[in-house]
Amino acid sequence: MVNPRLVATDLDGTALRSDGTVSPRTAAAFALVEQAGAILVFVTGRPPRWMSNVAGAVRHRGLAICANGALVYDLHTEQIVESHLIEPKVLSEAVSRLRDRLPELSFSVEYEGGFAHESGFRLGGWDSREVSGPHVGPSTLTSQPCAKLLAFHHSMEPDVLHLVVEEVVGDLVTATHSSGRALIEMSAQGVTKATALAALARHHLIGAGQVVAFGDMPNDLPMLNWAGTSYAVANAHPDVLAAVTHVTAANDDDGVAQILEKLYG
């Protein structure tokens, strides 16, 4: 495959090093994509508030699809330009059903402009290292539309918890996971990385066969299955390794950059 018109890549565990940084080699490979006239899109579970370091590394160029497809974020203006949210009524029903089934669950919510969590929710990633959103009660948590509902369990296996969540609220929301711990991420029904990426590609008159995508975790599967060419990094979840057309080196070995150099170098 030579010169895809669109490159879509996940960030954490895929294009970023394990410490969350963009390596110099990867930053240079991203520049090659744009120099060739192709479109580079970051497609991530991250909320926009976690995008500043990535935006800086790519000189604030392009768009990012955030929160597993719920938000489209302009890296130049650092503004949300499109959103697909879970409405409060659906959000409240999802939390109620899940708490009835697994009372030990704790919840957090990503809004368009912030983050809130219950007191029992265990913070991870950047939220454990910086000032996080407020502790709130369930009625406040579900009182406004949100981009993503997160449910955390202290002991279940992530894949097992995902199956339970699908069974209980699969008719209300779209559930996935990406963190390696028992943290399930829920978007509005039908919203995935693939739906947002496909809409962006259509806007540019680009078909799936002209897209190459990179990922590592189950939340990447819809995007990887949609793209004409798909790569998993070597450190990917087993389900992702089984689904893709190609495998590249691990994230800490600049696996994404290695492929982009071959395509655009």
N, C-alpha and C positions, 0 to 999 in steps of 0.2 A: 504494500500500500504506500503510495507516494503522495505527500502533501494533502492530507485531509484539510477540508475547509474550516473545520471547527475541532478544537481540542478541549475536552471537558475533563477536569481532574478533581478528585477529592483532595482534601488537604491533610488532616491529621491521620497519620499512619500510612499515607500514600505519597504525596508530594513533599510534605514537611518531614524534617528529621524528628526523631522521638522527643527531642527537647522543644518542639514546636517552632523551630526556626526554618527559614528558607535558606538552603545552602547556596553559596556563590555559584556553584555549577548549575543548580536548578534555576536560579534567577536568570542566568545567562541563557539557559535553554528556553525559558518562557519568552525571552526577548527574541529568540530565533523565530518562534511561532509568529509573532506579530510582524517581524521584519519580512516574513514570507507572505504577508497579506492574509493569514488565517486568523480566526477568532479564538481567543483564549478565554475560557470560562471556568471559574472556580465553583465547584458544586459541592457544598459542604453541609454538615449538620450544625456547624457553628452558627450562633446568632451574629447579627451585624456588629454587636458590641465587642466581639472577639476578632474583628477583622483588621484592626489598625496596623498591626505588625506586617500582615500580608500585603495590605494596600501600599505600605511604604516600600516593601521589597520589590514591588512591580511598578513603582513610580506612579501609583494611583491611576492605573490604566484599566479600563474594561469593566465588566460586570461580574458580580458573584451571585450565585443562587444559594441562599442561606436557609438554615432551619429545615433542611431536607425538602426544599422546594416551596416552602410557604412564603418566603420573602425574596425579592430580587433587589439587589443592593448595588448602587453605582459607586465604584471605588474612587472615582474622581471627585464627586461631590460628597461622598460618604452619606448618602441619603437612600432611604428605601423608596423604590420607584414602583413596586408592585407587591401586593400582599394577598394571601389566601388564608383566611383565619378560621379558627374554630369559634363558633358563636357561643355565648355564655350558657344558653339552655343545653346545648350538646355537651359542653364542657362539664357542667354540673352533673348531668346524667352519667357521663363516663366516670367521673370521680366516685359518684355514689355507687354505681355497679361494681367497680373495682374494689372499693372499700368493703362492700358487703362480701365479696368473694375472698379477698385477702386483707383483713383488717390491719395487718402490720405494714402495709404499704404506706409510704409517705410521698408527697407530691410537690412539684414545683411547676411554674409556668413561665414561658418566655412570651412577653408581650411585644408589640412592635417597638416600644420605647423603653423596655426595662425587663426586670426579672423579679419574681417573688417566690417564696418557698415556705412550706410548713416547717415548724421548729425541728421536727425529726428527720428532715431531709438531709442526707449526707452530701455535702458539696464535693465536687470533683473538678478536675481541670483547672482552668483559670479562676473559677469562682472561689476555690479554696485558698488562692494566693492574693486576691485583691478584695476590695470592698464589694460585698454582694448585695443582692436585693433584700428587702425586709422580710422578717418572719410575719406571716399573716395566717388567719384562720381560713377554713375551707370556703366559707361564704364569700369572703373577700377575694380569695384566690380565683374563684370562678365567676367573678362579677363583671368581667370585661372580655372582649374577644382576644384571642391569643394565637400566636404562631405555632406554639408547640407546648403540649402537656407532657411532663415527664413523671414517671412513676418509678420509685426506687424500693428495692427489697434488700434486706441486709444479708440474706443467705442463699437465695435461690440461684440456680444457674441461669445465665441470661437467655439461652435458647429455650429453656423450659418456661421461664416467665413470659417470654414472648408468645409462646403458644397459648398460655392461659389468657393473656391480655387479648389476643386475637379472638379467642372463644367468647370472652365476656363482652367486649366492646367493638368487635370487628365490623359491626353494622353502623357504628357511629363515627369512627375515626380510622385512620390508617396508621398502623403501629410498626415500628422497626427498632433496631438497636445498633449501636456503633462503638460503645465505650469499653467493652470487655468486662464490664461489671453488670450487675442485675439492674440496669437502668433502661427502661423502655421509653422511647420517644414517639409521641403521637401527634400526627398532623390532621388537618381537616380531611374528611373522607375523600379518597381519590387523589390526594396531593402527595406527590413523590418527587424525588430528584428528576425522574424521567419526564414527568408531565411538564415541569417547568423548563427543562432543557429542550424538549420537543417544541414547546411554544416559542422559545427563543430561536431555535433553528428555523422554524417556519417563517418567522419574521424576516430572516435573512435569506429565505429561499434555499435552505440547505436541507438535504435529506439525511436520514439516518446513516445511509451508506457512505456519506462524506464526513462522518464524525468518528473520532477515536476517543475513547474514554478510559480512565484509570481509576481504580478503587481498591478497597481492602476489607470492607465490612458489609454486613447484610443491608444496611441502609443504602449502599451503592448498587445493589443488585438490579433494581428497576432501570437505572441509568445504563448499567453495563449490558443488560439484556436488550435495551433499545438501540444502543449504538451499533453501527456497522462493524466496528472493530473494537474489541475490549481487551484491556490488560488488567491483571491483578499483580500487585507487588508480591514478592516471595513470602512476606510476613502476613499475608491476608488470611482471613477466616476461611476454613475449609469449604464452606458453601460458595464463597466467592471464587476460590481456586477452581472449583468444579464447574463454574458457570461461564468462565471467560474463554475467549479464543486464543489468548496468549498470556504468558507469565513473564514478568521482568524482575530485575533485582529488587531487593528490599528497599524500603524507604530510606534507611540510613546509608544505603549504598547508591543513592541517587538513581533508583530504577526508572522513575519517570523521565528524568533528564537523559538517561541513556537512550531511550526510545526517541525522544524528541530530537536529539542530536542526529540520529540516523535518518529521521524523516525530513528535517529542515536544515541540517548542518551543511 
